[in-house]
Amino acid sequence: MTVVFYGIITEYTNGIKSYSPALCPDLRSLIDKLGTDYGGSFRDFLLGDETCLFLINGTGAMNTGGLDSPLIEGDKIEILPFVDAG
């Protein structure tokens, strides 16, 4: 599994743009793992209302089960920040 971070998200990861954690069974578990590895404020940011878009192999997580989306070995998870055009 590979996680790719984009934009301001890399501020939470100390500039790291790609990460290969141990396999997590679902997106929720992955977010918990990222919170453990990069801090609780990162986890809170990821779970904030409309702050991030999660893609699993190019498909939005909302189309694959949301936070309960299953993950398997070899998946590519991309985390993109929403842009505020306001």
One Martini backbone bead per residue (centre of mass of N, CA, C, O) as a GRO file, in nm:
protein
   86
    1MET     BB    1   0.098   0.036   0.021
    2THR     BB    2   0.022   0.374  -0.091
    3VAL     BB    3   0.080   0.709   0.016
    4VAL     BB    4  -0.037   1.027  -0.110
    5PHE     BB    5   0.066   1.363  -0.081
    6TYR     BB    6  -0.088   1.693  -0.100
    7GLY     BB    7   0.012   1.988  -0.051
    8ILE     BB    8  -0.057   2.095   0.270
    9ILE     BB    9  -0.025   1.809   0.389
   10THR     BB   10   0.296   1.816   0.404
   11GLU     BB   11   0.306   1.979   0.672
   12TYR     BB   12   0.239   1.718   0.850
   13THR     BB   13   0.489   1.536   0.698
   14ASN     BB   14   0.757   1.692   0.657
   15GLY     BB   15   0.742   1.668   0.319
   16ILE     BB   16   0.611   1.411   0.274
   17LYS     BB   17   0.467   1.237  -0.027
   18SER     BB   18   0.542   0.933   0.058
   19TYR     BB   19   0.386   0.623   0.190
   20SER     BB   20   0.450   0.288   0.355
   21PRO     BB   21   0.246   0.120   0.522
   22ALA     BB   22   0.096  -0.090   0.681
   23LEU     BB   23  -0.156  -0.279   0.648
   24CYS     BB   24  -0.493  -0.178   0.619
   25PRO     BB   25  -0.831  -0.264   0.617
   26ASP     BB   26  -0.899   0.056   0.621
   27LEU     BB   27  -0.933   0.391   0.608
   28ARG     BB   28  -0.968   0.442   0.911
   29SER     BB   29  -0.708   0.291   0.997
   30LEU     BB   30  -0.517   0.468   0.836
   31ILE     BB   31  -0.579   0.734   0.980
   32ASP     BB   32  -0.489   0.636   1.256
   33LYS     BB   33  -0.196   0.576   1.169
   34LEU     BB   34  -0.129   0.867   1.081
   35GLY     BB   35  -0.177   0.986   1.364
   36THR     BB   36   0.052   0.826   1.498
   37ASP     BB   37   0.288   0.918   1.299
   38TYR     BB   38   0.189   1.257   1.272
   39GLY     BB   39  -0.052   1.317   1.455
   40GLY     BB   40  -0.352   1.427   1.582
   41SER     BB   41  -0.385   1.679   1.398
   42PHE     BB   42  -0.387   1.518   1.137
   43ARG     BB   43  -0.632   1.347   1.189
   44ASP     BB   44  -0.827   1.584   1.228
   45PHE     BB   45  -0.788   1.698   0.948
   46LEU     BB   46  -0.880   1.445   0.784
   47LEU     BB   47  -1.176   1.449   0.949
   48GLY     BB   48  -1.266   1.697   0.846
   49ASP     BB   49  -1.480   1.900   0.703
   50GLU     BB   50  -1.396   1.920   0.387
   51THR     BB   51  -1.055   1.882   0.358
   52CYS     BB   52  -1.062   1.595   0.202
   53LEU     BB   53  -0.949   1.374  -0.054
   54PHE     BB   54  -1.011   1.028  -0.125
   55LEU     BB   55  -0.811   0.798  -0.309
   56ILE     BB   56  -0.871   0.471  -0.460
   57ASN     BB   57  -0.736   0.400  -0.734
   58GLY     BB   58  -0.890   0.683  -0.843
   59THR     BB   59  -1.127   0.654  -0.630
   60GLY     BB   60  -1.358   0.771  -0.448
   61ALA     BB   61  -1.440   0.683  -0.127
   62MET     BB   62  -1.751   0.743  -0.152
   63ASN     BB   63  -1.760   0.491  -0.375
   64THR     BB   64  -1.624   0.255  -0.152
   65GLY     BB   65  -1.724   0.333   0.174
   66GLY     BB   66  -1.549   0.534   0.280
   67LEU     BB   67  -1.406   0.470   0.582
   68ASP     BB   68  -1.485   0.151   0.503
   69SER     BB   69  -1.285   0.111   0.296
   70PRO     BB   70  -1.118  -0.125   0.155
   71LEU     BB   71  -0.787  -0.265   0.187
   72ILE     BB   72  -0.506  -0.357  -0.020
   73GLU     BB   73  -0.254  -0.479  -0.152
   74GLY     BB   74  -0.136  -0.212  -0.371
   75ASP     BB   75  -0.264   0.031  -0.292
   76LYS     BB   76  -0.364   0.371  -0.383
   77ILE     BB   77  -0.346   0.655  -0.170
   78GLU     BB   78  -0.500   0.970  -0.203
   79ILE     BB   79  -0.435   1.300  -0.057
   80LEU     BB   80  -0.648   1.581  -0.090
   81PRO     BB   81  -0.701   1.905  -0.083
   82PHE     BB   82  -0.920   2.131  -0.045
   83VAL     BB   83  -1.029   2.417  -0.218
   84ASP     BB   84  -1.056   2.758  -0.138
   85ALA     BB   85  -1.237   3.000  -0.341
   86GLY     BB   86  -1.349   3.233  -0.135
   0.00000   0.00000   0.00000
